[in-house]
Amino acid sequence: MENEVELLTTQEAAQILRVTPQTIMNMIRRGDLPGRKIGARGNTSPWRIPREAVIKYINFDAEESNVKAST
């Protein structure tokens, strides 16, 4: 399917952003990242984050830093 969304675990999102999984959970709670709780999976977090949202977060953060540097 063309419209499939790649979902990341909190651990995978944390690795991309170089933060802890707890920071990812805090970001979801604050609304900085969208997340969905998808079932219980034993010892792993049931939360999933769209990969595209993590990439957009990185790009937005970089753009915001550029704006601050130019003012």
Order of alpha helices (4+ residues) and beta strands (2+ residues): beta-alpha-alpha-beta-beta-alpha
